[in-house]
Amino acid sequence: MNYSKLALTATTALTLSMSTAFADGNEAYLTQSAQNVGNTALVQQSGSNNDAGSAGKAMSQISENTSTGNALTILQSGDGNAIGLEGNGLDQKAQRFIGNTATITQSSNNNVVGSVNQFTRNMSPVQTGNTLTITQSDGNGNRVGYASQVRGSNNGGAENGNVATISMSGADSTIETTSQFTKGFEAVNELDVDISGNNNGNGSLTGLAAASGATTSSLIQGKDYTGTEHGANSASLIISGDGNQFGVTQLGLRNTVGTLEITGASNELGVYQNGSDNMVTIATIGGADNNIGVVQLQTSNVASVSANGNDNEFGVYQDGDQNNATVNVTGDLNGVGSGLSGDSLTASIDSVSFAGGMAKQFGDLNMLTANVTGNSNAFGMVQDGTSNVIVATVSGDFNMSAVVQVGASNMAVYTQNGNNNNAGISQ
């Protein structure tokens, strides 16, 4: 049965257009309430079994004392599309000055955007709200599932809010829990996601990607808006291929994840940042069955990771200030590999923090650069102290290496070329 329900207050500024809303069991629910200039909504549905909202929770826009209200545009075409059918549904709230904007376009089969919540509250005359754009097109079984943006501000000069743009094309792709928080005078969380392919992000992180602490299939920026540190985080994620799993969690101030690109099948990436001014740049993860985990704690750490090949499993762990790590891996079975033995094993046991395939930095001003090319390499490095430097190049087959630096101003430069090499350095 076709059903359309609108609940409007007299003060609402409404532009509502429902085109072909009564073809094949479409349902639309909308509630708008505003004071001093209101909300604007456009809902257009065409096709079969489309829903926008639910009987338990209608789509709702609420604005109070706003010079500009919330704006909602939903376009659905195809069959089986649904928006806001779980959680609190699609709910936008704005206090004043300039509200939230959500634009959602779905086309084709079985697309679901479940529960979009945007909340902007500010008593300052200089304020802009959240902006969310979700496009799912030409695929089967796409799903977003709970995207929440909270601007939140104390009085005084908090400009710009959160911006999230999500585009999904293909089959069975899933994004769960895209969440951005900003509070106080910090601003400008930006999230850009582009997914194309099959079965991306609908499983669980494992190995070093899970050990990073990133939330599986989630892109999270900032802390809960009741906290004290938020804002200025930026993330961009591009996924193409089959069965990729990902998770990016940014907590704190001014943390940046550069363009993350995952291409191939069964790749896993986990990135966790908790601190300030940390930067992760992962140019490309190519191939199959790669597993990458990156952790940055404290302040001004820089990690740059790239992988090209199969079955690589490695990670970067930074806990301190102004540490710099760069890892490039090309080949097969690098990282954990077949394990360590001989001198490399002896060096590894000198630090309880050592882990195969991991580049770890504890302390301040440590620099680590590693290039690994070949097959079955099992590398691992630990810096624990201040101003330690490691430069490493590994090429060939069956190489094993372990470097442990404890203290201050240690330097180790080692190069391995050939087959069956074994190196261990402990300082």
N, C-alpha and C positions, 0 to 999 in steps of 0.2 A: 504494500500500500504506500503510495506517495504521501509525503508529509512535510510540511514547511511551517515553521513556527518563528515568529518575530515578537520580541518584547522590547518596546522602546519607550523612553521617557519623553516628555514634551520638550525638554531642552536639548535633546540629541540632534546634532547635525548629521543627517543620514543620507548617504547615497547608496542605495541597495538595488542591485540588478541581479535577477535570477533568470538566466536564459535556458530554456528547455529544461526547466527544473522538474517537470512532471513527466519525463520520459523514463520508463523502466525503474520504478522503485527508488528514486533518489530521496534523500532526507536531508533537510537543512535546519539547524537550530541556531538562533542568534539572539543575544540579549545585549543591548547597548544602554548605557546610562551615563549621562554627562552633565556638568554644570559649566556655564561660561564657554561656549563653543565645544562641540562634541566630536564624536567618533564618525568615521566613514567606513563603510563596508561594501564590498562587491563580491557576491558569490555566484558563480556560474557553473552549473553542472550539466553534463550531457553524457548519455550512454546508459549503462546498466549498473544497478546496485551501488551507486555512489553514496557516501555519507559525509557529512561535515558536522561534527559534534555528536552528542549522544543524548539519549533520553534522560540519563542520570545527571549529566553535566553538559549544558548547552555551551556553544561558543559565546564568549562574553568579552565585551570591551567596557571598561570603566575609566572615566576621566573626571577629575575634580579640580576646579579652579585652574583650568588650563587655557593658555592662549592658543595652543594647538593640541588636538586630541590624538587618539590612536587611529591607525588606518589599517584595514585588513582587506586583502584581495585573495580569493581562493578560486582557482580554475581547475576543474576536474573533467577529464574526457577519457572515455574508455569504459572498462568494466571492473568492478570490485575495488575501486579506490576508496580510501577512508582517511579522514583527517580528524585528529583529536578524539579518538575513541577509547582512550585509556588514561589513567591517572586523573588529572583535573581537566582534561580536555584542552581546548585551545583558549587561553585566558590571557588577556592583556590588561594591564593596569598602568596608568600614568597619573602623577600628581600635578605637576606643572613644570614647566615650560618645555614644550615640544615632547610629544609622546613616542610610543612604540610604533613600528611599522613591520608588518609581516606580509610577505608575498609568497604564496605556495602554489605551484603548478604541478599537477600530476597528469600523466597521460599513459595509456596502455593498461596493463593488467595487474591487479592485486597489489598496488602500491599502498603503503600505509605510512602516514605521519602520525604517530601516536603521542599526543600531549605536547603542545608547545606553550610555554609560559614565559611571558616577558613582563618584567616589573620595573618601572622607572619611578623613583621617588626623589625629588630634590626641591628644596625651598629657595634655591638660588635663581636669580634672573638670567644666569648664563648656564644653559643646560640643553643637551640634546639626548634623545632616548636611544633605545636599542633598535637595531634593524636586523631582521632575519629574512633570508630568501632561500627557499628550498625548492629545487626542481628535480623531479623524478620523471624520466621519459623513456619510452620505447623499450621497456624491460618487463620482467616478470618478478613478482615477489619482493620488490624493493621495500625497504623499511628504514625509518629514521629512529623513532622511539625516544621520546623525552628530550627535547631541546629547551634549555632554560637560560635566559639572560636576565641578570639583575644589575641595574645601573647603581642605584643607591648613592646618596651623597650627603655630606654635611653642608651646612650653609657656606656658600662662598665659592664661586668660580670654578666649578667642576664641568668642563666642557667635554662633549662627545661621550658616547656610550660604547656599548659592545656592537660589533658587526659580525655576523656569521653568514656565510654563503655556502651552501651545500648543493652539489650536483651529483646525481647518481644515474648511471645508465647501464643496463645489462640485466642480469638475472640473479635473484637471491642475495643481493648485497644488503648489508645491515650496518647501520650506525646507531649505536645506543649511547644515550647520555652525553650529549654535547652541551656543555655547561660553561658559562662565562660569568664572572663576578667582578664588579668594580665598586669601590667605595671611597669616600673622601675625595681628595684632590687628584689622585691618580686616575688615569683614564686610558681609553683606547685599547681595549682588548679586541683583537681581530682574529678571526678564524676562517680559513678558506679550505674547503675540502672538495676534492673531485675524485669520484670512484667510478671506474668502468671495468666490467668483468663479471665474474661469477663467484659467489660464496665468500665475498670479502667481509671480514670483520664480524662474523656471526659465531665464532668459536671462543676458545680460551687461550690465553698466552701460556707458553710453557718455557722451560729452560731459563736462559739468561734474560729473555724478554720479560718473563713473569717475575724474575728476581729483581728487576728494576723497581718494582713497586707501582708501576703504572697500572691504571685500571683497565681491564680488558674491554676492548671495543668501545672505548670512551675517549673523548677529547675534552679535557677539563682545564680551564684556566681560572686562576685566582682562588681565593678562599671564600667561604661563606660570607655573605655581605655584612654579617654582624661582627666579623673579625677586624683586624687592624691593618693588615697588609694585603693590598690588592692592586691590580691594574697594570696597564702598559704591557701586557703579555701579547705575543703574536705567534700564530702557528699556521702553517700551510701544509696540507697533506694531499698527495696525489697517489692513487693506487690504481694499477692496471694489471690484470691477470686473474688467477684463480686461487681461491682458498687462502688469501692473505689475512693475517691477524695483526692487529695493531692496538696500541694504547699510548696516548700522550697526556701526561698530567703536569700542569704548570701551577705551582703555588708560590706566592710571593710577589715581588715587584720586578717589573721590567725584564722578565725572562723571555728569551726569544728562541723559538725553534724555527729554523730556516725551512726552506722547501724540502719536504721529505718526499722522496719518490720511491715507490716500491713497484717493481716490474717482475713478473714471473708467477710462480705457483708456490704455495705453502710457505711463503716468507712470513717471519714474525718480527715485529719491532715494538719495543717498549721503551719509552722515554719518560723519566721522572725528574722534575726540577722543583726544588724547594729552597728558596733563598732570594737573592737579588742579583740582577744584571748577569745572569748565566746565559750562555748561548750554545745551542746545539745545531750543527749543520750536517745533515746526512744527504749528500748529493744524490746518490743512487744506491739502491740495493737491487741487484739484478741476479737472475738465475732462479734456482729452486731450493727450498728447505733451508734458507738462511735464517739465523736466529740472532737478533741483535738486542742488547740491553744497554741503556745509557742512564746513569744516575749523576746528578749534579746537586750538591749541597753547599750551602754558604753563599759566597759572593764572587762574582766576576770570573767564573770558570768558563773555559771555552773547550768544547769537544767537537771534533770534526771526524765523521766516520763515513767510509764508503766501502762497499763490498761488491764483488763481481765474481760469480762462480756458483758452486753448489755446496750444500751442507756445511757452510761456514757457521760457526757459533762463537761469538766473542762479544765482549762488552767493555764499556768504559765507566769507571767509578771515580768521581772526584768529590772530595770532602775537604774543603778549605777555601782559601782565597787566591784568585789569580793563577790558577793552574791551567795549563794548556796541553791538550792531548790530541794527536792526530793519528789515526789508524787507517791504512789502506790495505785491503785484502783482495787478492785475486787467486783463484784456484779452487781446489776441492778439499774438504775435510779439514780446513784450517780452524784453529782455535782449540777446542777440546781435543780433537784428533785422536791419536792412539795413546795419549798420556805421556808423562815424562819419565826419564830414566837416567841413570848415570849422573854426570855433573849437573845437568839441568834439574834433576830431582833433588840433588843435594842443596843447590842454591834455593830452591823453592821452599824448603822446610825452614829456612831462616826467618820466614815471616808467616805468622798465623793468618795473615790477610791474603796470602797468595791463593789464586784460583786460576786454573787452566783456562786460557783464552781471554783472560781479563787484564786490562790495563788499569791499575789502581793508583790514585794519587791522594795522599793524605798530607795535610799541611798547606804551606803557601809557596807560591812562585815556582812550582815544579813544572818542567816541560818534558814532554814525551812525544817522540815521533817514531812511528813504526811503519814499515812497508813489508808485506808478506806476499810472496808469489810462489806457487807450487802446490804440492799435494801433501796431505797428511801432516801438516805442520801443527805442533802443539806449543803455542807460545803463551807467555804470561809475564807480566812486569808489575813491580810494586815500588812506589816511591813514598817514603814515610819520613817527612821532615821538611826542610826548606831549601829552595834553590837547587834542587837536584835536576840533572839533565840526562836523558836517555835518547840516543839516536840509534835505531836498529834497522837493518835491512836483511831479510831472509829470502832466499831464492832456492828453488830446487825441490827435492822430495825427501820426506821423512826427517826433516829438520826439527829439532827440539830446542827450545831456548827458555831460560828463566833468568831474570835480572831482578835483584832485590837491593834497593838503596835505602838505608836507614841513617838519619842524621841530617847534616847540612852540606851543601856544595859538593856533592858527589857527582861524578860524570862517568858515564859508560857509553862507549860507542862500539858496537859489534856488528859484523857483517858475516853472514853465512851463505855460501854458494856451493851447490853440488848436492850430493846425496848422503844420507845417513850421518849428517853432522849433529853434534851434541854440544851445547854451550851452557854454562852456568856461571853467573857473576853475582857475588854477594859483597856488598860494601857496608 
